[in-house]
Amino acid sequence: MQLSFDSIDTPALTKADIALLLFDQIGLNKRESKDFIDAFFELIVTELVAGRDVKISGLGNFEVRTKNARPGRNPRTGELVPISARRVITFKASGILKEKIKNQ
């Protein structure tokens, strides 16, 4: 199944755009399309918040990493400012996605 994105006018693909594509091209009704997209992204968010990685074949991996506390510097004043430890999300594109982008 191939989705066409010709109807998207904005430079960013939004959840609303994806739901509209599901409605137009697959035949789900608008409510089902919106619910499907919301559930899909909520599942991803829930897994990441729980500290679990999310791997989507052909797209890439979302990983939760813990960064240690470290010294930083205010770029305006040069003053040393401690940066606290925190969790961050990283995304690593799959080889398939990298190849498709490279060949465009």
Z-matrix of the N, CA and C atoms (Angstrom, degrees):
N
C 1 1.440
C 2 1.522 1 108.31
N 3 1.311 2 116.83 1 131.61
C 4 1.456 3 122.72 2 -178.60
C 5 1.517 4 109.19 3 -119.59
N 6 1.324 5 117.00 4 122.64
C 7 1.459 6 121.21 5 175.57
C 8 1.516 7 108.45 6 -91.28
N 9 1.322 8 116.72 7 141.59
C 10 1.448 9 121.96 8 177.17
C 11 1.516 10 109.11 9 -106.41
N 12 1.316 11 117.02 10 135.05
C 13 1.452 12 121.54 11 -177.39
C 14 1.524 13 112.10 12 -106.93
N 15 1.320 14 117.67 13 22.83
C 16 1.459 15 121.72 14 -177.75
C 17 1.518 16 113.01 15 -63.87
N 18 1.326 17 117.82 16 -24.08
C 19 1.460 18 120.38 17 -175.80
C 20 1.523 19 113.43 18 -85.64
N 21 1.316 20 118.40 19 0.20
C 22 1.460 21 121.04 20 -177.81
C 23 1.525 22 109.56 21 -87.46
N 24 1.340 23 116.19 22 123.24
C 25 1.461 24 121.37 23 -176.62
C 26 1.516 25 113.40 24 -96.49
N 27 1.338 26 118.16 25 -19.86
C 28 1.457 27 121.13 26 -175.81
C 29 1.521 28 110.39 27 -93.54
N 30 1.340 29 117.06 28 157.35
C 31 1.465 30 119.75 29 179.98
C 32 1.526 31 113.54 30 -73.75
N 33 1.325 32 117.81 31 -10.51
C 34 1.461 33 121.13 32 179.98
C 35 1.524 34 109.30 33 -115.88
N 36 1.307 35 116.26 34 141.91
C 37 1.460 36 122.20 35 175.78
C 38 1.517 37 107.78 36 -88.67
N 39 1.333 38 117.66 37 116.79
C 40 1.458 39 122.05 38 -177.25
C 41 1.521 40 110.78 39 -102.63
N 42 1.343 41 114.98 40 167.60
C 43 1.466 42 119.20 41 175.72
C 44 1.520 43 110.46 42 -60.72
N 45 1.316 44 117.29 43 -37.74
C 46 1.462 45 120.91 44 178.53
C 47 1.531 46 110.69 45 -63.54
N 48 1.333 47 116.97 46 -39.04
C 49 1.465 48 121.05 47 177.06
C 50 1.525 49 111.05 48 -62.83
N 51 1.312 50 116.56 49 -43.38
C 52 1.466 51 120.54 50 -179.77
C 53 1.525 52 110.04 51 -64.54
N 54 1.336 53 116.97 52 -43.22
C 55 1.465 54 120.33 53 178.30
C 56 1.521 55 110.59 54 -61.66
N 57 1.330 56 117.60 55 -40.09
C 58 1.463 57 121.21 56 178.59
C 59 1.529 58 111.22 57 -65.38
N 60 1.331 59 116.33 58 -38.56
C 61 1.468 60 119.98 59 176.96
C 62 1.526 61 111.09 60 -64.01
N 63 1.337 62 117.28 61 -41.12
C 64 1.465 63 120.43 62 176.86
C 65 1.527 64 110.41 63 -62.21
N 66 1.309 65 116.66 64 -39.31
C 67 1.466 66 121.49 65 178.25
C 68 1.528 67 110.62 66 -65.92
N 69 1.325 68 117.20 67 -50.06
C 70 1.466 69 122.24 68 -175.45
C 71 1.526 70 113.57 69 -69.43
N 72 1.329 71 116.97 70 -41.99
C 73 1.457 72 119.46 71 -167.30
C 74 1.527 73 114.58 72 -106.08
N 75 1.316 74 118.11 73 -20.32
C 76 1.458 75 119.65 74 -179.63
C 77 1.517 76 111.21 75 -108.29
N 78 1.322 77 116.19 76 -27.61
C 79 1.450 78 119.04 77 176.27
C 80 1.516 79 115.14 78 100.81
N 81 1.341 80 117.36 79 5.66
C 82 1.459 81 118.43 80 173.70
C 83 1.526 82 107.44 81 -67.31
N 84 1.341 83 117.02 82 150.14
C 85 1.457 84 116.40 83 175.53
C 86 1.525 85 108.41 84 -74.71
N 87 1.336 86 116.53 85 166.90
C 88 1.467 87 120.43 86 -173.47
C 89 1.522 88 112.39 87 -61.14
N 90 1.314 89 117.14 88 -39.26
C 91 1.467 90 120.60 89 -179.60
C 92 1.531 91 110.59 90 -66.60
N 93 1.338 92 116.86 91 -44.96
C 94 1.469 93 120.57 92 177.96
C 95 1.523 94 110.71 93 -61.83
N 96 1.324 95 116.96 94 -41.30
C 97 1.469 96 121.16 95 -179.95
C 98 1.519 97 110.85 96 -60.88
N 99 1.335 98 116.56 97 -48.03
C 100 1.457 99 120.73 98 -179.99
C 101 1.528 100 110.76 99 -63.66
N 102 1.329 101 116.81 100 -44.78
C 103 1.465 102 120.53 101 179.90
C 104 1.523 103 111.54 102 -62.43
N 105 1.324 104 116.71 103 -40.41
C 106 1.465 105 121.81 104 179.05
C 107 1.528 106 110.61 105 -61.52
N 108 1.323 107 117.19 106 -49.36
C 109 1.465 108 121.34 107 -179.02
C 110 1.526 109 110.40 108 -64.19
N 111 1.332 110 116.85 109 -44.50
C 112 1.472 111 119.83 110 178.89
C 113 1.527 112 111.18 111 -60.35
N 114 1.329 113 117.35 112 -43.78
C 115 1.464 114 121.15 113 -179.84
C 116 1.531 115 111.15 114 -65.35
N 117 1.320 116 116.66 115 -40.56
C 118 1.461 117 121.85 116 179.88
C 119 1.530 118 110.74 117 -60.24
N 120 1.331 119 116.49 118 -50.83
C 121 1.461 120 119.40 119 -178.32
C 122 1.522 121 112.07 120 -71.85
N 123 1.312 122 117.97 121 -32.72
C 124 1.463 123 120.64 122 176.52
C 125 1.530 124 110.49 123 -63.71
N 126 1.326 125 117.21 124 -38.64
C 127 1.460 126 121.40 125 176.77
C 128 1.531 127 110.69 126 -62.21
N 129 1.314 128 117.02 127 -43.82
C 130 1.467 129 120.80 128 178.49
C 131 1.529 130 110.15 129 -62.65
N 132 1.327 131 117.11 130 -47.32
C 133 1.466 132 121.21 131 179.93
C 134 1.523 133 110.84 132 -60.69
N 135 1.325 134 117.52 133 -44.86
C 136 1.463 135 121.76 134 -179.50
C 137 1.528 136 111.20 135 -59.27
N 138 1.310 137 116.70 136 -44.07
C 139 1.469 138 120.57 137 179.30
C 140 1.525 139 111.22 138 -64.67
N 141 1.335 140 117.67 139 -42.52
C 142 1.461 141 120.62 140 -179.50
C 143 1.529 142 111.24 141 -67.38
N 144 1.316 143 117.79 142 -41.46
C 145 1.469 144 121.27 143 178.20
C 146 1.528 145 110.52 144 -61.81
N 147 1.334 146 116.28 145 -34.78
C 148 1.465 147 120.72 146 178.64
C 149 1.529 148 111.94 147 -76.23
N 150 1.331 149 117.44 148 -3.22
C 151 1.463 150 120.77 149 177.56
C 152 1.511 151 114.43 150 89.71
N 153 1.330 152 117.32 151 8.03
C 154 1.456 153 120.93 152 179.93
C 155 1.534 154 110.34 153 -94.95
N 156 1.324 155 116.27 154 143.22
C 157 1.457 156 121.78 155 177.38
C 158 1.522 157 110.09 156 -74.72
N 159 1.329 158 115.84 157 152.78
C 160 1.458 159 121.83 158 177.31
C 161 1.521 160 107.38 159 -121.00
N 162 1.330 161 115.99 160 123.24
C 163 1.463 162 121.61 161 -179.45
C 164 1.514 163 108.45 162 -116.57
N 165 1.334 164 116.05 163 123.00
C 166 1.456 165 121.74 164 178.70
C 167 1.524 166 107.16 165 -117.09
N 168 1.313 167 115.39 166 112.24
C 169 1.456 168 121.69 167 -176.26
C 170 1.519 169 110.63 168 -56.88
N 171 1.316 170 115.67 169 131.94
C 172 1.454 171 121.26 170 178.69
C 173 1.519 172 113.40 171 84.69
N 174 1.323 173 117.86 172 -12.24
C 175 1.468 174 121.40 173 179.38
C 176 1.524 175 110.30 174 -111.80
N 177 1.334 176 116.88 175 -60.38
C 178 1.457 177 119.46 176 179.24
C 179 1.508 178 112.51 177 155.42
N 180 1.330 179 115.10 178 -167.44
C 181 1.462 180 122.71 179 -176.28
C 182 1.526 181 110.69 180 -119.60
N 183 1.330 182 115.77 181 131.79
C 184 1.455 183 122.17 182 170.00
C 185 1.518 184 105.48 183 -100.02
N 186 1.325 185 116.25 184 126.02
C 187 1.459 186 120.03 185 -177.55
C 188 1.522 187 110.02 186 -126.26
N 189 1.332 188 115.78 187 141.46
C 190 1.455 189 121.87 188 174.80
C 191 1.523 190 107.08 189 -95.71
N 192 1.325 191 116.30 190 122.98
C 193 1.459 192 121.37 191 179.05
C 194 1.512 193 109.27 192 -119.04
N 195 1.317 194 116.36 193 149.85
C 196 1.462 195 121.41 194 174.68
C 197 1.520 196 107.88 195 -104.91
N 198 1.326 197 115.49 196 121.75
C 199 1.464 198 120.52 197 177.44
C 200 1.518 199 108.34 198 -97.01
N 201 1.304 200 116.09 199 135.20
C 202 1.464 201 121.57 200 178.84
C 203 1.526 202 110.42 201 -74.29
N 204 1.325 203 115.70 202 158.76
C 205 1.461 204 120.47 203 173.41
C 206 1.525 205 108.38 204 -63.88
N 207 1.335 206 115.16 205 147.72
C 208 1.459 207 118.61 206 -179.52
C 209 1.529 208 109.33 207 -155.67
N 210 1.318 209 116.20 208 159.39
C 211 1.466 210 118.01 209 177.19
C 212 1.527 211 109.41 210 -77.14
N 213 1.314 212 116.32 211 141.68
C 214 1.457 213 121.83 212 175.97
C 215 1.510 214 109.08 213 -127.80
N 216 1.318 215 115.61 214 -177.31
C 217 1.456 216 119.85 215 -178.45
C 218 1.521 217 108.73 216 -141.73
N 219 1.339 218 116.40 217 133.89
C 220 1.451 219 121.52 218 174.05
C 221 1.530 220 107.60 219 -70.93
N 222 1.329 221 118.80 220 119.36
C 223 1.463 222 119.88 221 -174.89
C 224 1.535 223 113.54 222 -66.54
N 225 1.320 224 118.03 223 -25.18
C 226 1.472 225 120.42 224 179.27
C 227 1.517 226 112.50 225 -76.39
N 228 1.332 227 114.77 226 -46.63
C 229 1.468 228 118.87 227 -172.82
C 230 1.520 229 113.51 228 -102.34
N 231 1.317 230 116.94 229 -17.42
C 232 1.451 231 120.09 230 -176.36
C 233 1.520 232 112.74 231 79.63
N 234 1.335 233 116.36 232 0.47
C 235 1.457 234 121.70 233 -178.54
C 236 1.529 235 110.76 234 -67.68
N 237 1.343 236 116.56 235 138.81
C 238 1.456 237 120.97 236 176.54
C 239 1.529 238 109.26 237 -72.40
N 240 1.327 239 115.46 238 132.30
C 241 1.456 240 121.79 239 -178.93
C 242 1.528 241 107.37 240 -133.17
N 243 1.344 242 117.32 241 126.27
C 244 1.477 243 117.61 242 178.41
C 245 1.532 244 110.33 243 -72.74
N 246 1.320 245 115.66 244 137.36
C 247 1.465 246 122.21 245 175.02
C 248 1.524 247 106.26 246 -104.60
N 249 1.322 248 116.13 247 120.32
C 250 1.462 249 120.08 248 -174.94
C 251 1.526 250 111.42 249 -74.67
N 252 1.326 251 114.35 250 160.63
C 253 1.466 252 120.30 251 176.58
C 254 1.525 253 108.37 252 -65.38
N 255 1.317 254 116.20 253 146.32
C 256 1.460 255 119.75 254 -179.74
C 257 1.516 256 110.05 255 -159.22
N 258 1.333 257 113.85 256 163.92
C 259 1.463 258 120.33 257 174.91
C 260 1.518 259 108.44 258 -99.96
N 261 1.329 260 116.23 259 138.84
C 262 1.459 261 121.66 260 179.60
C 263 1.526 262 109.32 261 -131.49
N 264 1.310 263 115.79 262 158.86
C 265 1.460 264 121.25 263 175.93
C 266 1.516 265 108.14 264 -105.97
N 267 1.316 266 115.80 265 133.42
C 268 1.457 267 120.57 266 174.36
C 269 1.520 268 108.20 267 -119.14
N 270 1.315 269 115.58 268 154.22
C 271 1.458 270 121.29 269 176.83
C 272 1.512 271 107.65 270 -124.93
N 273 1.321 272 115.82 271 130.69
C 274 1.458 273 121.37 272 175.88
C 275 1.518 274 107.05 273 -120.86
N 276 1.324 275 115.60 274 116.75
C 277 1.461 276 121.01 275 -178.28
C 278 1.523 277 110.58 276 -66.89
N 279 1.337 278 115.62 277 146.60
C 280 1.460 279 120.25 278 177.70
C 281 1.525 280 109.41 279 -73.73
N 282 1.315 281 115.32 280 162.15
C 283 1.461 282 120.55 281 176.99
C 284 1.516 283 111.94 282 -60.07
N 285 1.343 284 116.55 283 -36.41
C 286 1.467 285 121.20 284 179.00
C 287 1.521 286 110.19 285 -62.49
N 288 1.331 287 117.46 286 -46.62
C 289 1.456 288 121.41 287 -179.37
C 290 1.533 289 109.91 288 -65.50
N 291 1.312 290 117.36 289 -44.26
C 292 1.468 291 120.71 290 179.40
C 293 1.523 292 110.73 291 -58.61
N 294 1.326 293 116.24 292 -42.20
C 295 1.469 294 120.68 293 -179.36
C 296 1.529 295 111.26 294 -65.82
N 297 1.333 296 116.62 295 -41.77
C 298 1.472 297 120.06 296 179.38
C 299 1.528 298 110.91 297 -64.04
N 300 1.318 299 117.57 298 -41.05
C 301 1.464 300 120.94 299 179.32
C 302 1.527 301 110.52 300 -67.95
N 303 1.312 302 115.84 301 -41.76
C 304 1.466 303 121.17 302 -179.41
C 305 1.529 304 111.27 303 -62.04
N 306 1.320 305 117.23 304 -36.12
C 307 1.464 306 121.08 305 -176.02
C 308 1.525 307 114.00 306 -89.58
N 309 1.305 308 118.09 307 5.06
C 310 1.481 309 120.15 308 179.02
C 311 1.481 310 111.38 309 -83.49
